[in-house]
Amino acid sequence: MSRTLYQIGGFLALGLGGVGIVLPLLPTVPFLILAAYCFARSDETLERWLVEHPTFGSHVRSWRERGAISQKGKRAALAAFATSALVALLFVSLPYSLMPLAAALIGGTWIWTRPDA
């Protein structure tokens, strides 16, 4: 992949992470980790800015070094999964309402088993 495509991907991920700051069900940190990955392959200055960012840098570094997620991040992700699954169970007909529940169980289990940051 070319540097330009990685840089575009990094900015898209950074934008989605920014939207996730204000929308509670859109995750922020996973998009910032993706942005750091893309910037590492396209622009060293942007990668360094993201890794050294006072608010989000520690999350990116924890993930890179140990594959770790903070307890607060885990709780937020699991709460978002639970809310999505509950809304689907209440407002979507079967069997489609089971898809968000399955995603919540699979994704939530994976997140819960990551090391603590």
N, CA, C and O atoms as CSV, one atom per row, in Angstrom:
chain,resi,resn,atom,element,x,y,z
A,1,MET,N,N,0.838,-1.180,0.000
A,1,MET,CA,C,0.000,0.000,0.000
A,1,MET,C,C,0.883,1.243,0.000
A,1,MET,O,O,1.939,1.262,0.632
A,2,SER,N,N,0.464,2.233,-0.680
A,2,SER,CA,C,1.291,3.429,-0.754
A,2,SER,C,C,1.126,4.289,0.496
A,2,SER,O,O,0.157,4.176,1.246
A,3,ARG,N,N,2.114,5.144,0.678
A,3,ARG,CA,C,2.070,6.048,1.832
A,3,ARG,C,C,0.824,6.924,1.814
A,3,ARG,O,O,0.249,7.216,2.863
A,4,THR,N,N,0.416,7.336,0.641
A,4,THR,CA,C,-0.760,8.206,0.525
A,4,THR,C,C,-2.012,7.504,1.021
A,4,THR,O,O,-2.820,8.106,1.729
A,5,LEU,N,N,-2.183,6.235,0.656
A,5,LEU,CA,C,-3.360,5.496,1.110
A,5,LEU,C,C,-3.345,5.294,2.619
A,5,LEU,O,O,-4.382,5.394,3.276
A,6,TYR,N,N,-2.170,5.011,3.165
A,6,TYR,CA,C,-2.064,4.894,4.625
A,6,TYR,C,C,-2.379,6.225,5.303
A,6,TYR,O,O,-3.027,6.258,6.349
A,7,GLN,N,N,-1.922,7.311,4.706
A,7,GLN,CA,C,-2.184,8.615,5.307
A,7,GLN,C,C,-3.677,8.945,5.245
A,7,GLN,O,O,-4.232,9.474,6.208
A,8,ILE,N,N,-4.328,8.638,4.125
A,8,ILE,CA,C,-5.773,8.848,4.014
A,8,ILE,C,C,-6.490,7.998,5.056
A,8,ILE,O,O,-7.393,8.480,5.741
A,9,GLY,N,N,-6.089,6.734,5.177
A,9,GLY,CA,C,-6.685,5.855,6.184
A,9,GLY,C,C,-6.478,6.383,7.595
A,9,GLY,O,O,-7.373,6.293,8.435
A,10,GLY,N,N,-5.295,6.934,7.853
A,10,GLY,CA,C,-5.012,7.498,9.167
A,10,GLY,C,C,-5.911,8.683,9.483
A,10,GLY,O,O,-6.427,8.804,10.594
A,11,PHE,N,N,-6.093,9.548,8.507
A,11,PHE,CA,C,-6.968,10.706,8.741
A,11,PHE,C,C,-8.426,10.294,8.878
A,11,PHE,O,O,-9.159,10.875,9.679
A,12,LEU,N,N,-8.859,9.296,8.107
A,12,LEU,CA,C,-10.233,8.802,8.260
A,12,LEU,C,C,-10.444,8.209,9.646
A,12,LEU,O,O,-11.449,8.486,10.300
A,13,ALA,N,N,-9.489,7.390,10.093
A,13,ALA,CA,C,-9.590,6.793,11.424
A,13,ALA,C,C,-9.548,7.869,12.500
A,13,ALA,O,O,-10.281,7.789,13.485
A,14,LEU,N,N,-8.704,8.868,12.323
A,14,LEU,CA,C,-8.623,9.963,13.281
A,14,LEU,C,C,-9.942,10.729,13.333
A,14,LEU,O,O,-10.398,11.115,14.410
A,15,GLY,N,N,-10.549,10.946,12.176
A,15,GLY,CA,C,-11.847,11.621,12.130
A,15,GLY,C,C,-12.936,10.825,12.819
A,15,GLY,O,O,-13.740,11.384,13.565
A,16,LEU,N,N,-12.969,9.514,12.574
A,16,LEU,CA,C,-13.963,8.667,13.242
A,16,LEU,C,C,-13.732,8.639,14.751
A,16,LEU,O,O,-14.684,8.629,15.531
A,17,GLY,N,N,-12.469,8.626,15.153
A,17,GLY,CA,C,-12.167,8.699,16.579
A,17,GLY,C,C,-12.643,10.002,17.182
A,17,GLY,O,O,-13.131,10.027,18.312
A,18,GLY,N,N,-12.502,11.099,16.425
A,18,GLY,CA,C,-12.989,12.393,16.895
A,18,GLY,C,C,-14.500,12.413,17.040
A,18,GLY,O,O,-15.029,12.986,17.992
A,19,VAL,N,N,-15.197,11.788,16.098
A,19,VAL,CA,C,-16.650,11.697,16.199
A,19,VAL,C,C,-17.026,10.857,17.417
A,19,VAL,O,O,-18.015,11.138,18.094
A,20,GLY,N,N,-16.226,9.820,17.690
A,20,GLY,CA,C,-16.489,8.956,18.838
A,20,GLY,C,C,-16.384,9.665,20.172
A,20,GLY,O,O,-16.926,9.194,21.172
A,21,ILE,N,N,-15.691,10.792,20.195
A,21,ILE,CA,C,-15.594,11.561,21.435
A,21,ILE,C,C,-16.961,12.101,21.833
A,21,ILE,O,O,-17.287,12.166,23.019
A,22,VAL,N,N,-17.762,12.487,20.840
A,22,VAL,CA,C,-19.067,13.076,21.151
A,22,VAL,C,C,-20.234,12.105,21.014
A,22,VAL,O,O,-21.303,12.352,21.572
A,23,LEU,N,N,-20.054,11.013,20.287
A,23,LEU,CA,C,-21.112,10.004,20.161
A,23,LEU,C,C,-20.777,8.824,21.068
A,23,LEU,O,O,-19.772,8.148,20.849
A,24,PRO,N,N,-21.587,8.569,22.065
A,24,PRO,CA,C,-21.230,7.571,23.074
A,24,PRO,C,C,-21.103,6.137,22.560
A,24,PRO,O,O,-20.378,5.348,23.165
A,25,LEU,N,N,-21.771,5.772,21.480
A,25,LEU,CA,C,-21.704,4.385,21.027
A,25,LEU,C,C,-20.630,4.137,19.974
A,25,LEU,O,O,-20.446,3.001,19.538
A,26,LEU,N,N,-19.920,5.182,19.560
A,26,LEU,CA,C,-18.822,5.028,18.606
A,26,LEU,C,C,-17.513,5.071,19.390
A,26,LEU,O,O,-17.235,6.054,20.076
A,27,PRO,N,N,-16.711,4.015,19.293
A,27,PRO,CA,C,-15.484,3.979,20.099
A,27,PRO,C,C,-14.444,4.975,19.583
A,27,PRO,O,O,-14.344,5.219,18.380
A,28,THR,N,N,-13.687,5.534,20.493
A,28,THR,CA,C,-12.656,6.496,20.123
A,28,THR,C,C,-11.292,5.836,20.007
A,28,THR,O,O,-10.635,5.943,18.971
A,29,VAL,N,N,-10.866,5.160,21.052
A,29,VAL,CA,C,-9.497,4.643,21.127
A,29,VAL,C,C,-9.173,3.637,20.022
A,29,VAL,O,O,-8.080,3.718,19.461
A,30,PRO,N,N,-10.059,2.689,19.673
A,30,PRO,CA,C,-9.693,1.777,18.577
A,30,PRO,C,C,-9.404,2.511,17.267
A,30,PRO,O,O,-8.519,2.105,16.514
A,31,PHE,N,N,-10.136,3.579,16.992
A,31,PHE,CA,C,-9.867,4.342,15.783
A,31,PHE,C,C,-8.548,5.093,15.896
A,31,PHE,O,O,-7.851,5.261,14.895
A,32,LEU,N,N,-8.193,5.547,17.088
A,32,LEU,CA,C,-6.913,6.225,17.273
A,32,LEU,C,C,-5.751,5.243,17.149
A,32,LEU,O,O,-4.686,5.599,16.643
A,33,ILE,N,N,-5.951,4.021,17.606
A,33,ILE,CA,C,-4.924,2.987,17.432
A,33,ILE,C,C,-4.738,2.694,15.946
A,33,ILE,O,O,-3.610,2.563,15.471
A,34,LEU,N,N,-5.840,2.592,15.218
A,34,LEU,CA,C,-5.767,2.383,13.771
A,34,LEU,C,C,-5.077,3.565,13.090
A,34,LEU,O,O,-4.263,3.371,12.187
A,35,ALA,N,N,-5.397,4.777,13.516
A,35,ALA,CA,C,-4.755,5.959,12.941
A,35,ALA,C,C,-3.248,5.925,13.187
A,35,ALA,O,O,-2.469,6.233,12.286
A,36,ALA,N,N,-2.834,5.556,14.390
A,36,ALA,CA,C,-1.407,5.464,14.694
A,36,ALA,C,C,-0.732,4.416,13.817
A,36,ALA,O,O,0.388,4.625,13.351
A,37,TYR,N,N,-1.401,3.297,13.589
A,37,TYR,CA,C,-0.873,2.248,12.709
A,37,TYR,C,C,-0.662,2.807,11.300
A,37,TYR,O,O,0.396,2.618,10.699
A,38,CYS,N,N,-1.680,3.495,10.786
A,38,CYS,CA,C,-1.580,4.050,9.435
A,38,CYS,C,C,-0.511,5.138,9.360
A,38,CYS,O,O,0.259,5.178,8.401
A,39,PHE,N,N,-0.454,6.009,10.344
A,39,PHE,CA,C,0.537,7.079,10.335
A,39,PHE,C,C,1.953,6.527,10.482
A,39,PHE,O,O,2.899,7.120,9.962
A,40,ALA,N,N,2.114,5.406,11.178
A,40,ALA,CA,C,3.439,4.791,11.308
A,40,ALA,C,C,3.972,4.375,9.941
A,40,ALA,O,O,5.184,4.284,9.747
A,41,ARG,N,N,3.079,4.126,9.004
A,41,ARG,CA,C,3.472,3.710,7.671
A,41,ARG,C,C,3.440,4.837,6.656
A,41,ARG,O,O,3.742,4.626,5.481
A,42,SER,N,N,3.069,6.062,7.110
A,42,SER,CA,C,2.954,7.144,6.145
A,42,SER,C,C,3.594,8.459,6.591
A,42,SER,O,O,4.165,9.170,5.765
A,43,ASP,N,N,3.510,8.791,7.866
A,43,ASP,CA,C,3.978,10.093,8.323
A,43,ASP,C,C,4.448,10.004,9.769
A,43,ASP,O,O,3.638,9.941,10.694
A,44,GLU,N,N,5.750,10.000,9.951
A,44,GLU,CA,C,6.340,9.843,11.283
A,44,GLU,C,C,5.928,10.965,12.241
A,44,GLU,O,O,5.750,10.731,13.436
A,45,THR,N,N,5.780,12.169,11.719
A,45,THR,CA,C,5.405,13.313,12.563
A,45,THR,C,C,4.003,13.131,13.136
A,45,THR,O,O,3.785,13.365,14.325
A,46,LEU,N,N,3.059,12.716,12.307
A,46,LEU,CA,C,1.691,12.491,12.782
A,46,LEU,C,C,1.631,11.331,13.765
A,46,LEU,O,O,0.908,11.385,14.759
A,47,GLU,N,N,2.397,10.282,13.480
A,47,GLU,CA,C,2.423,9.150,14.406
A,47,GLU,C,C,2.957,9.591,15.770
A,47,GLU,O,O,2.375,9.262,16.804
A,48,ARG,N,N,4.045,10.322,15.768
A,48,ARG,CA,C,4.639,10.782,17.028
A,48,ARG,C,C,3.655,11.677,17.783
A,48,ARG,O,O,3.531,11.568,19.003
A,49,TRP,N,N,2.952,12.566,17.062
A,49,TRP,CA,C,1.965,13.440,17.697
A,49,TRP,C,C,0.886,12.617,18.392
A,49,TRP,O,O,0.490,12.925,19.516
A,50,LEU,N,N,0.412,11.569,17.719
A,50,LEU,CA,C,-0.658,10.755,18.288
A,50,LEU,C,C,-0.163,9.924,19.474
A,50,LEU,O,O,-0.851,9.825,20.490
A,51,VAL,N,N,1.013,9.333,19.352
A,51,VAL,CA,C,1.562,8.498,20.422
A,51,VAL,C,C,1.926,9.336,21.646
A,51,VAL,O,O,1.851,8.849,22.775
A,52,GLU,N,N,2.315,10.579,21.431
A,52,GLU,CA,C,2.691,11.455,22.544
A,52,GLU,C,C,1.553,12.363,22.995
A,52,GLU,O,O,1.759,13.222,23.852
A,53,HIS,N,N,0.368,12.192,22.439
A,53,HIS,CA,C,-0.771,13.039,22.802
A,53,HIS,C,C,-1.054,12.881,24.298
A,53,HIS,O,O,-1.066,11.757,24.801
A,54,PRO,N,N,-1.283,13.988,25.020
A,54,PRO,CA,C,-1.461,13.891,26.474
A,54,PRO,C,C,-2.695,13.101,26.896
A,54,PRO,O,O,-2.691,12.505,27.973
A,55,THR,N,N,-3.736,13.077,26.096
A,55,THR,CA,C,-4.957,12.366,26.479
A,55,THR,C,C,-5.007,10.950,25.930
A,55,THR,O,O,-5.352,10.017,26.654
A,56,PHE,N,N,-4.669,10.781,24.671
A,56,PHE,CA,C,-4.868,9.491,24.016
A,56,PHE,C,C,-3.591,8.678,23.842
A,56,PHE,O,O,-3.658,7.476,23.585
A,57,GLY,N,N,-2.444,9.305,23.976
A,57,GLY,CA,C,-1.177,8.619,23.744
A,57,GLY,C,C,-0.964,7.400,24.625
A,57,GLY,O,O,-0.430,6.388,24.169
A,58,SER,N,N,-1.374,7.487,25.879
A,58,SER,CA,C,-1.157,6.355,26.793
A,58,SER,C,C,-1.946,5.126,26.346
A,58,SER,O,O,-1.479,3.998,26.504
A,59,HIS,N,N,-3.144,5.339,25.787
A,59,HIS,CA,C,-3.948,4.216,25.304
A,59,HIS,C,C,-3.281,3.548,24.102
A,59,HIS,O,O,-3.242,2.321,24.005
A,60,VAL,N,N,-2.762,4.357,23.201
A,60,VAL,CA,C,-2.087,3.820,22.014
A,60,VAL,C,C,-0.829,3.067,22.432
A,60,VAL,O,O,-0.572,1.969,21.940
A,61,ARG,N,N,-0.044,3.649,23.335
A,61,ARG,CA,C,1.189,2.988,23.789
A,61,ARG,C,C,0.884,1.683,24.518
A,61,ARG,O,O,1.577,0.688,24.307
A,62,SER,N,N,-0.140,1.666,25.371
A,62,SER,CA,C,-0.503,0.441,26.094
A,62,SER,C,C,-0.881,-0.669,25.124
A,62,SER,O,O,-0.502,-1.827,25.305
A,63,TRP,N,N,-1.629,-0.302,24.098
A,63,TRP,CA,C,-2.030,-1.306,23.119
A,63,TRP,C,C,-0.819,-1.828,22.359
A,63,TRP,O,O,-0.687,-3.035,22.155
A,64,ARG,N,N,0.056,-0.939,21.944
A,64,ARG,CA,C,1.239,-1.346,21.174
A,64,ARG,C,C,2.181,-2.220,21.999
A,64,ARG,O,O,2.721,-3.207,21.499
A,65,GLU,N,N,2.371,-1.855,23.246
A,65,GLU,CA,C,3.351,-2.546,24.067
A,65,GLU,C,C,2.852,-3.874,24.622
A,65,GLU,O,O,3.606,-4.846,24.672
A,66,ARG,N,N,1.567,-3.925,25.047
A,66,ARG,CA,C,1.082,-5.126,25.733
A,66,ARG,C,C,-0.269,-5.614,25.240
A,66,ARG,O,O,-0.798,-6.592,25.769
A,67,GLY,N,N,-0.836,-4.956,24.239
A,67,GLY,CA,C,-2.185,-5.323,23.812
A,67,GLY,C,C,-3.190,-5.082,24.926
A,67,GLY,O,O,-4.169,-5.815,25.062
A,68,ALA,N,N,-2.937,-4.039,25.731
A,68,ALA,CA,C,-3.719,-3.799,26.941
A,68,ALA,C,C,-4.766,-2.716,26.735
A,68,ALA,O,O,-4.571,-1.781,25.958
A,69,ILE,N,N,-5.881,-2.858,27.444
A,69,ILE,CA,C,-6.976,-1.890,27.443
A,69,ILE,C,C,-7.245,-1.516,28.895
A,69,ILE,O,O,-7.250,-2.377,29.775
A,70,SER,N,N,-7.469,-0.225,29.141
A,70,SER,CA,C,-7.717,0.219,30.515
A,70,SER,C,C,-9.047,-0.335,31.029
A,70,SER,O,O,-9.940,-0.660,30.247
A,71,GLN,N,N,-9.164,-0.438,32.342
A,71,GLN,CA,C,-10.420,-0.895,32.952
A,71,GLN,C,C,-11.568,0.044,32.575
A,71,GLN,O,O,-12.677,-0.409,32.291
A,72,LYS,N,N,-11.303,1.334,32.571
A,72,LYS,CA,C,-12.328,2.309,32.192
A,72,LYS,C,C,-12.764,2.090,30.743
A,72,LYS,O,O,-13.953,2.154,30.431
A,73,GLY,N,N,-11.809,1.836,29.873
A,73,GLY,CA,C,-12.130,1.571,28.475
A,73,GLY,C,C,-12.931,0.295,28.298
A,73,GLY,O,O,-13.859,0.235,27.492
A,74,LYS,N,N,-12.563,-0.718,29.056
A,74,LYS,CA,C,-13.312,-1.977,29.002
A,74,LYS,C,C,-14.749,-1.777,29.461
A,74,LYS,O,O,-15.688,-2.259,28.827
A,75,ARG,N,N,-14.908,-1.060,30.571
A,75,ARG,CA,C,-16.264,-0.814,31.078
A,75,ARG,C,C,-17.096,-0.020,30.076
A,75,ARG,O,O,-18.271,-0.323,29.868
A,76,ALA,N,N,-16.501,0.984,29.461
A,76,ALA,CA,C,-17.226,1.803,28.476
A,76,ALA,C,C,-17.625,0.961,27.265
A,76,ALA,O,O,-18.748,1.066,26.772
A,77,ALA,N,N,-16.713,0.139,26.795
A,77,ALA,CA,C,-17.020,-0.706,25.639
A,77,ALA,C,C,-18.119,-1.710,25.966
A,77,ALA,O,O,-19.034,-1.915,25.168
A,78,LEU,N,N,-18.031,-2.327,27.123
A,78,LEU,CA,C,-19.045,-3.308,27.509
A,78,LEU,C,C,-20.403,-2.646,27.737
A,78,LEU,O,O,-21.436,-3.238,27.424
A,79,ALA,N,N,-20.414,-1.435,28.275
A,79,ALA,CA,C,-21.678,-0.715,28.450
A,79,ALA,C,C,-22.293,-0.379,27.091
A,79,ALA,O,O,-23.506,-0.487,26.913
A,80,ALA,N,N,-21.459,0.025,26.138
A,80,ALA,CA,C,-21.964,0.326,24.792
A,80,ALA,C,C,-22.505,-0.935,24.127
A,80,ALA,O,O,-23.559,-0.896,23.494
A,81,PHE,N,N,-21.796,-2.050,24.266
A,81,PHE,CA,C,-22.282,-3.318,23.715
A,81,PHE,C,C,-23.615,-3.696,24.344
A,81,PHE,O,O,-24.548,-4.079,23.638
A,82,ALA,N,N,-23.711,-3.592,25.655
A,82,ALA,CA,C,-24.940,-3.967,26.349
A,82,ALA,C,C,-26.106,-3.073,25.927
A,82,ALA,O,O,-27.219,-3.558,25.720
A,83,THR,N,N,-25.854,-1.782,25.802
A,83,THR,CA,C,-26.905,-0.857,25.374
A,83,THR,C,C,-27.381,-1.191,23.965
A,83,THR,O,O,-28.584,-1.232,23.706
A,84,SER,N,N,-26.444,-1.428,23.062
A,84,SER,CA,C,-26.808,-1.773,21.687
A,84,SER,C,C,-27.623,-3.063,21.635
A,84,SER,O,O,-28.631,-3.140,20.932
A,85,ALA,N,N,-27.188,-4.061,22.375
A,85,ALA,CA,C,-27.902,-5.340,22.385
A,85,ALA,C,C,-29.302,-5.180,22.969
A,85,ALA,O,O,-30.260,-5.751,22.448
A,86,LEU,N,N,-29.424,-4.413,24.037
A,86,LEU,CA,C,-30.728,-4.190,24.661
A,86,LEU,C,C,-31.682,-3.445,23.728
A,86,LEU,O,O,-32.851,-3.810,23.607
A,87,VAL,N,N,-31.181,-2.410,23.076
A,87,VAL,CA,C,-32.008,-1.650,22.128
A,87,VAL,C,C,-32.479,-2.572,20.997
A,87,VAL,O,O,-33.644,-2.531,20.600
A,88,ALA,N,N,-31.571,-3.397,20.487
A,88,ALA,CA,C,-31.947,-4.321,19.417
A,88,ALA,C,C,-32.992,-5.323,19.890
A,88,ALA,O,O,-33.947,-5.614,19.169
A,89,LEU,N,N,-32.817,-5.849,21.087
A,89,LEU,CA,C,-33.795,-6.817,21.600
A,89,LEU,C,C,-35.168,-6.184,21.797
A,89,LEU,O,O,-36.191,-6.851,21.637
A,90,LEU,N,N,-35.192,-4.898,22.143
A,90,LEU,CA,C,-36.465,-4.221,22.381
A,90,LEU,C,C,-37.150,-3.745,21.097
A,90,LEU,O,O,-38.379,-3.741,21.020
A,91,PHE,N,N,-36.381,-3.350,20.104
A,91,PHE,CA,C,-36.977,-2.678,18.953
A,91,PHE,C,C,-36.819,-3.395,17.609
A,91,PHE,O,O,-37.372,-2.939,16.608
A,92,VAL,N,N,-36.093,-4.482,17.566
A,92,VAL,CA,C,-35.878,-5.192,16.304
A,92,VAL,C,C,-36.475,-6.586,16.441
A,92,VAL,O,O,-36.362,-7.230,17.484
A,93,SER,N,N,-37.102,-7.030,15.381
A,93,SER,CA,C,-37.756,-8.344,15.443
A,93,SER,C,C,-36.726,-9.479,15.364
A,93,SER,O,O,-35.621,-9.322,14.847
A,94,LEU,N,N,-37.145,-10.612,15.898
A,94,LEU,CA,C,-36.316,-11.818,15.818
A,94,LEU,C,C,-36.255,-12.277,14.373
A,94,LEU,O,O,-37.231,-12.046,13.659
A,95,PRO,N,N,-35.254,-12.871,13.904
A,95,PRO,CA,C,-33.977,-13.225,14.518
A,95,PRO,C,C,-32.942,-12.111,14.435
A,95,PRO,O,O,-31.835,-12.256,14.953
A,96,TYR,N,N,-33.293,-10.992,13.782
A,96,TYR,CA,C,-32.322,-9.920,13.561
A,96,TYR,C,C,-31.856,-9.269,14.858
A,96,TYR,O,O,-30.740,-8.753,14.926
A,97,SER,N,N,-32.685,-9.289,15.870
A,97,SER,CA,C,-32.297,-8.693,17.143
A,97,SER,C,C,-31.207,-9.498,17.846
A,97,SER,O,O,-30.581,-9.006,18.785
A,98,LEU,N,N,-30.981,-10.719,17.403
A,98,LEU,CA,C,-29.949,-11.553,18.024
A,98,LEU,C,C,-28.547,-11.248,17.486
A,98,LEU,O,O,-27.546,-11.596,18.114
A,99,MET,N,N,-28.483,-10.600,16.327
A,99,MET,CA,C,-27.163,-10.290,15.753
A,99,MET,C,C,-26.367,-9.324,16.633
A,99,MET,O,O,-25.200,-9.598,16.912
A,100,PRO,N,N,-26.944,-8.208,17.081
A,100,PRO,CA,C,-26.180,-7.337,17.987
A,100,PRO,C,C,-25.834,-8.034,19.307
A,100,PRO,O,O,-24.786,-7.766,19.895
A,101,LEU,N,N,-26.702,-8.916,19.763
A,101,LEU,CA,C,-26.411,-9.662,20.987
A,101,LEU,C,C,-25.203,-10.570,20.775
A,101,LEU,O,O,-24.319,-10.640,21.628
A,102,ALA,N,N,-25.164,-11.266,19.635
A,102,ALA,CA,C,-24.015,-12.131,19.333
A,102,ALA,C,C,-22.736,-11.306,19.209
A,102,ALA,O,O,-21.689,-11.697,19.726
A,103,ALA,N,N,-22.822,-10.164,18.523
A,103,ALA,CA,C,-21.648,-9.295,18.380
A,103,ALA,C,C,-21.177,-8.789,19.742
A,103,ALA,O,O,-19.976,-8.707,20.000
A,104,ALA,N,N,-22.128,-8.450,20.610
A,104,ALA,CA,C,-21.780,-7.974,21.950
A,104,ALA,C,C,-21.097,-9.068,22.759
A,104,ALA,O,O,-20.116,-8.809,23.456
A,105,LEU,N,N,-21.608,-10.276,22.668
A,105,LEU,CA,C,-20.993,-11.381,23.413
A,105,LEU,C,C,-19.595,-11.701,22.894
A,105,LEU,O,O,-18.674,-11.909,23.684
A,106,ILE,N,N,-19.432,-11.741,21.593
A,106,ILE,CA,C,-18.120,-12.057,21.010
A,106,ILE,C,C,-17.135,-10.917,21.267
A,106,ILE,O,O,-16.039,-11.135,21.782
A,107,GLY,N,N,-17.542,-9.689,20.901
A,107,GLY,CA,C,-16.662,-8.540,21.090
A,107,GLY,C,C,-16.375,-8.263,22.553
A,107,GLY,O,O,-15.240,-7.966,22.926
A,108,GLY,N,N,-17.402,-8.360,23.378
A,108,GLY,CA,C,-17.217,-8.115,24.806
A,108,GLY,C,C,-16.288,-9.117,25.460
A,108,GLY,O,O,-15.469,-8.758,26.306
A,109,THR,N,N,-16.417,-10.373,25.067
A,109,THR,CA,C,-15.518,-11.404,25.613
A,109,THR,C,C,-14.078,-11.126,25.211
A,109,THR,O,O,-13.164,-11.247,26.027
A,110,TRP,N,N,-13.880,-10.755,23.955
A,110,TRP,CA,C,-12.520,-10.471,23.491
A,110,TRP,C,C,-11.938,-9.286,24.250
A,110,TRP,O,O,-10.792,-9.338,24.696
A,111,ILE,N,N,-12.720,-8.215,24.400
A,111,ILE,CA,C,-12.228,-7.021,25.106
A,111,ILE,C,C,-11.930,-7.360,26.568
A,111,ILE,O,O,-10.896,-6.955,27.101
A,112,TRP,N,N,-12.823,-8.095,27.210
A,112,TRP,CA,C,-12.653,-8.414,28.631
A,112,TRP,C,C,-11.394,-9.241,28.880
A,112,TRP,O,O,-10.794,-9.145,29.951
A,113,THR,N,N,-10.991,-10.051,27.903
A,113,THR,CA,C,-9.823,-10.918,28.097
A,113,THR,C,C,-8.498,-10.239,27.767
A,113,THR,O,O,-7.445,-10.848,27.952
A,114,ARG,N,N,-8.515,-9.000,27.285
A,114,ARG,CA,C,-7.266,-8.270,27.037
A,114,ARG,C,C,-6.652,-7.888,28.377
A,114,ARG,O,O,-7.369,-7.692,29.358
A,115,PRO,N,N,-5.331,-7.784,28.421
A,115,PRO,CA,C,-4.676,-7.352,29.659
A,115,PRO,C,C,-5.126,-5.954,30.060
A,115,PRO,O,O,-5.537,-5.155,29.219
A,116,ASP,N,N,-5.044,-5.673,31.354
A,116,ASP,CA,C,-5.393,-4.346,31.862
A,116,ASP,C,C,-4.229,-3.389,31.665
A,116,ASP,O,O,-3.069,-3.733,31.894
A,117,ALA,N,N,-4.566,-2.190,31.238
A,117,ALA,CA,C,-3.528,-1.154,31.051
A,117,ALA,C,C,-3.232,-0.488,32.380
A,117,ALA,O,O,-2.392,0.409,32.448
